[in-house]
Amino acid sequence: MGKWLQKDVPKWLFWGIVLGFFYALSLLTAYKIGQLSKGEIVLQRQNEKIKGRPIEVPLFIHPDKVKHQRRFRFSFDDPSVLQFLRKRERLDLLLEGSKSDMEVFKRLMSWVRSQWTPGRPDPYPPIDAIAILDKIRRGETGGFCAQYCFVLCQALQSLGYKARYVTIKGHEVIEVWSSEFQKWVMLDPTYEIYVKKDGIPLSVIEIHDFSFRKEPLVICSTRTLPDQGEYLSRFKNFAVWIKNDHVSFPVNFYDIERYKVYFLNSIEERFYIPPQSLYTSFVEDLYFNPWEDDEGLEKD
């Protein structure tokens, strides 16, 4: 029959019949999937049981019901390796009487910012708060936004907080987990800034989202503020550092980009980040309770 079709039927008609057949088949398949995806499609493994019942694994789940696991492992310095910093700089005395996380954060930001006037870090000091403070105090180098962040982050970690570095456009800030608010909070020690909306301090991703929607935010600082619009626009692109344990496990500075995860607003942005860096468009990869594991259980 195939030979007959190819011999006696025009090619355009022959291929039309073939294409029509496959088109009809695709419509039928789509219809079946549409019917079954309402909950009728399950993968049933006969003779296998979990907790006394047959396994039923849905093939399609509503996206809102999917619980994604984080794809990146974040590391933080243990407070024990930072106790020399805590004791030498008398941080407990500085924070005496603090009654909230935000009071601790603001006092530490003010202390860090008061340690030196912004300058050029040449030669570039190690990512170590003690070394940074010592070298700048001796006049051997200077420090700008990154050095303020390194000192603030390690000071917070010495007190038992989970704190991490975040790169935004042309600037460095940090985030610290607040158990009081059960969320990450952005701190910018260079300008002593944190950002609020409706009285709640915001994380970098929240500032990012609100900035895109052009919703009004409150920038809190005791210093002269940069232009608000220009400042908030810096949060439209950011990268969260997954490595925040530079005292315990130092790496070469040129390796730092390997430990940044860029948050992409569009897939095309992956062409503009350093080739050795990581990226994601899933908020869940970057924003989570660092005191819980992937199952939402408290870590020991």
C-alpha positions as CSV (number, residue, x, y, z in Angstrom):
1,M,0.0,0.0,0.0
2,G,2.9,2.3,0.8
3,K,4.3,1.8,-2.7
4,W,0.9,2.4,-4.2
5,L,0.6,5.7,-2.3
6,Q,4.0,6.9,-3.3
7,K,3.4,5.8,-6.9
8,D,-0.2,7.0,-7.6
9,V,-0.8,9.8,-5.1
10,P,0.8,13.2,-5.6
11,K,3.6,13.9,-3.1
12,W,1.9,16.9,-1.6
13,L,-1.2,14.8,-0.9
14,F,0.9,11.9,0.5
15,W,2.8,14.1,2.9
16,G,-0.5,15.9,3.8
17,I,-2.0,12.6,4.8
18,V,1.1,11.7,6.9
19,L,1.2,15.1,8.6
20,G,-2.5,15.0,9.2
21,F,-2.2,11.6,10.9
22,F,0.5,12.8,13.3
23,Y,-1.4,16.0,14.0
24,A,-4.5,14.1,14.9
25,L,-2.4,11.8,17.1
26,S,-0.9,14.7,18.9
27,L,-4.4,16.2,19.5
28,L,-5.6,12.9,20.9
29,T,-2.6,12.6,23.2
30,A,-3.0,16.2,24.4
31,Y,-6.7,15.5,25.1
32,K,-5.8,12.4,27.1
33,I,-3.1,14.1,29.1
34,G,-5.5,17.0,29.8
35,Q,-8.1,14.6,31.1
36,L,-5.7,12.6,33.1
37,S,-3.7,15.5,34.5
38,K,-6.7,16.4,36.6
39,G,-5.5,13.9,39.1
40,E,-6.2,10.6,37.3
41,I,-2.5,10.2,36.1
42,V,-0.5,8.4,38.8
43,L,2.5,6.2,38.6
44,Q,1.5,3.0,40.5
45,R,4.2,0.6,41.4
46,Q,2.5,-2.6,42.1
47,N,3.7,-4.9,44.9
48,E,5.7,-1.9,46.5
49,K,4.5,-0.4,49.7
50,I,5.4,2.6,51.9
51,K,4.0,2.5,55.4
52,G,1.6,-0.2,54.3
53,R,0.1,1.4,51.3
54,P,0.8,1.2,47.5
55,I,3.0,4.0,46.2
56,E,1.1,6.6,44.2
57,V,3.3,9.3,42.7
58,P,1.5,12.1,40.9
59,L,2.9,12.9,37.4
60,F,1.5,16.5,37.6
61,I,1.4,18.7,40.7
62,H,0.2,22.2,41.0
63,P,3.4,24.5,41.2
64,D,2.2,26.0,44.4
65,K,2.2,22.6,46.1
66,V,5.7,21.7,45.1
67,K,8.3,21.9,47.8
68,H,11.6,22.6,46.2
69,Q,14.9,21.7,47.9
70,R,17.7,24.1,47.9
71,R,20.4,23.5,45.3
72,F,23.2,25.3,47.0
73,R,25.0,24.7,50.3
74,F,25.7,27.8,52.4
75,S,28.6,27.9,54.9
76,F,29.1,30.2,57.8
77,D,32.0,30.7,60.3
78,D,31.3,29.1,63.6
79,P,31.1,31.6,66.5
80,S,33.9,29.8,68.2
81,V,36.5,30.8,65.7
82,L,35.6,34.5,66.0
83,Q,35.7,34.9,69.8
84,F,39.0,36.7,69.7
85,L,37.3,39.4,67.6
86,R,34.3,39.5,69.9
87,K,36.5,39.9,73.1
88,R,39.1,42.2,71.7
89,E,36.6,44.7,70.3
90,R,34.4,44.4,73.4
91,L,31.3,43.7,71.4
92,D,29.3,42.5,74.4
93,L,29.9,45.9,76.1
94,L,28.9,47.7,72.9
95,L,25.6,45.8,72.8
96,E,24.8,45.8,76.5
97,G,21.2,46.6,77.0
98,S,20.1,45.8,73.5
99,K,16.5,44.6,73.5
100,S,16.0,43.6,69.9
101,D,17.7,42.2,66.8
102,M,17.4,45.6,65.0
103,E,19.0,47.4,68.0
104,V,22.0,44.9,67.8
105,F,22.2,45.4,64.0
106,K,22.2,49.2,64.2
107,R,24.7,49.4,67.0
108,L,27.1,47.1,65.1
109,M,26.7,49.0,61.8
110,S,27.5,52.2,63.6
111,W,30.5,50.7,65.3
112,V,31.9,49.2,62.1
113,R,31.4,52.5,60.1
114,S,33.1,54.5,62.8
115,Q,36.3,52.4,62.6
116,W,37.8,54.2,59.6
117,T,37.0,56.7,56.9
118,P,36.3,55.1,53.5
119,G,39.4,54.7,51.4
120,R,41.1,52.5,48.8
121,P,42.1,49.0,50.0
122,D,45.6,48.9,48.5
123,P,47.0,46.5,49.2
124,Y,43.9,44.5,49.5
125,P,43.6,43.0,53.0
126,P,42.4,39.4,53.7
127,I,38.8,38.6,54.3
128,D,39.4,38.6,58.0
129,A,38.0,41.2,60.4
130,I,41.0,41.2,62.7
131,A,43.5,41.6,59.8
132,I,41.3,44.4,58.2
133,L,41.1,46.4,61.5
134,D,44.7,45.9,62.3
135,K,46.0,46.9,58.9
136,I,43.8,49.9,58.5
137,R,44.5,51.1,62.0
138,R,48.2,50.9,61.3
139,G,47.7,52.9,58.1
140,E,48.9,50.0,55.9
141,T,45.8,50.0,53.7
142,G,42.3,51.4,53.4
143,G,38.8,50.0,53.2
144,F,35.6,50.6,51.4
145,C,32.2,48.8,51.2
146,A,33.6,45.3,51.0
147,Q,35.8,45.7,54.1
148,Y,32.9,47.3,56.1
149,C,30.8,44.2,55.2
150,F,33.6,41.7,56.1
151,V,34.0,43.2,59.5
152,L,30.2,43.5,60.2
153,C,29.4,40.0,59.0
154,Q,32.1,38.4,61.1
155,A,31.1,40.5,64.1
156,L,27.6,39.2,63.8
157,Q,28.7,35.6,63.3
158,S,30.9,35.9,66.5
159,L,27.6,36.6,68.4
160,G,25.9,33.6,66.9
161,Y,24.0,35.2,64.1
162,K,23.9,33.7,60.6
163,A,25.2,36.5,58.3
164,R,26.2,36.4,54.6
165,Y,27.6,38.7,51.9
166,V,25.6,40.0,49.0
167,T,26.9,41.8,45.9
168,I,24.6,44.3,44.3
169,K,25.4,46.6,41.4
170,G,28.7,48.4,42.2
171,H,28.3,47.8,45.9
172,E,28.5,45.3,48.7
173,V,26.0,44.7,51.5
174,I,25.2,41.9,53.9
175,E,22.1,40.0,55.0
176,V,21.6,38.6,58.6
177,W,19.0,36.2,59.7
178,S,16.7,37.7,62.3
179,S,15.0,35.2,64.6
180,E,12.8,38.0,65.8
181,F,11.4,38.6,62.4
182,Q,12.0,35.1,61.0
183,K,13.6,36.5,57.9
184,W,16.7,37.8,56.3
185,V,17.5,41.5,56.8
186,M,19.7,43.6,54.5
187,L,22.3,45.8,56.2
188,D,24.6,48.3,54.5
189,P,27.3,49.4,56.9
190,T,28.9,51.9,54.4
191,Y,25.9,54.1,54.8
192,E,24.5,52.5,57.9
193,I,21.3,51.7,56.0
194,Y,18.5,49.3,56.4
195,V,15.3,49.4,54.4
196,K,11.7,49.1,55.8
197,K,8.2,48.7,54.4
198,D,5.3,48.9,56.8
199,G,7.7,48.9,59.7
200,I,9.3,45.6,58.7
201,P,13.1,45.5,57.7
202,L,13.5,44.0,54.3
203,S,15.9,41.5,52.7
204,V,17.7,42.1,49.4
205,I,15.1,40.0,47.4
206,E,12.3,42.1,48.9
207,I,14.0,45.4,48.1
208,H,14.6,43.9,44.6
209,D,11.0,43.0,44.1
210,F,9.6,46.3,45.5
211,S,12.0,48.3,43.4
212,F,10.8,46.7,40.2
213,R,7.2,47.4,41.3
214,K,8.2,51.0,42.2
215,E,6.5,50.7,45.6
216,P,7.5,53.3,48.2
217,L,10.1,52.1,50.7
218,V,11.7,53.7,53.8
219,I,15.5,54.0,53.8
220,C,16.7,54.3,57.4
221,S,20.1,55.8,58.1
222,T,21.9,58.1,60.5
223,R,24.1,59.4,57.7
224,T,23.6,61.5,54.6
225,L,21.8,59.2,52.2
226,P,22.7,58.6,48.5
227,D,20.0,59.4,45.9
228,Q,17.2,57.1,46.9
229,G,16.2,56.1,43.4
230,E,19.7,55.4,42.3
231,Y,20.5,53.5,45.5
232,L,17.4,51.2,45.2
233,S,18.1,50.6,41.5
234,R,21.3,48.8,42.6
235,F,19.2,46.0,44.0
236,K,17.8,45.0,40.6
237,N,20.8,42.7,40.1
238,F,22.4,40.9,43.0
239,A,24.4,37.8,43.9
240,V,24.3,36.0,47.3
241,W,27.6,34.5,48.5
242,I,27.2,30.8,49.5
243,K,30.7,30.9,51.2
244,N,30.7,33.0,54.3
245,D,33.3,31.1,56.4
246,H,36.5,32.8,55.2
247,V,38.2,32.7,58.6
248,S,37.7,28.9,59.0
249,F,38.4,28.1,55.3
250,P,40.1,30.9,53.4
251,V,40.3,30.9,49.6
252,N,42.2,33.0,47.1
253,F,40.4,36.2,46.4
254,Y,40.2,35.4,42.7
255,D,38.1,32.3,43.6
256,I,35.4,34.4,45.2
257,E,33.2,34.5,42.0
258,R,32.9,30.7,42.2
259,Y,30.9,31.1,45.5
260,K,28.4,33.7,44.3
261,V,24.9,32.8,43.1
262,Y,23.4,35.5,40.9
263,F,19.6,35.9,40.9
264,L,18.4,36.2,37.3
265,N,15.4,38.4,36.3
266,S,15.5,36.7,32.9
267,I,17.4,33.8,31.4
268,E,19.3,36.2,29.0
269,E,21.1,37.7,32.0
270,R,23.2,34.5,32.4
271,F,25.3,35.8,29.5
272,Y,26.4,38.8,31.6
273,I,27.6,37.1,34.7
274,P,31.2,35.8,35.3
275,P,31.5,32.3,33.7
276,Q,32.6,30.7,36.9
277,S,29.6,32.0,38.9
278,L,26.4,30.2,39.7
279,Y,22.9,31.5,39.0
280,T,19.2,30.8,39.8
281,S,15.8,32.2,39.2
282,F,14.3,30.3,42.2
283,V,13.9,32.4,45.3
284,E,13.8,29.2,47.4
285,D,17.5,28.5,46.4
286,L,18.6,31.6,48.3
287,Y,16.0,32.5,50.9
288,F,15.3,30.0,53.7
289,N,15.7,29.7,57.5
290,P,19.4,28.8,58.0
291,W,18.6,27.1,61.3
292,E,16.4,24.5,59.6
293,D,17.3,21.7,57.2
294,D,15.5,21.1,53.9
295,E,12.7,19.3,55.7
296,G,12.0,22.4,57.9
297,L,13.4,20.7,61.0
298,E,15.6,22.5,63.5
299,K,19.3,21.7,63.1
300,D,21.3,20.5,66.1
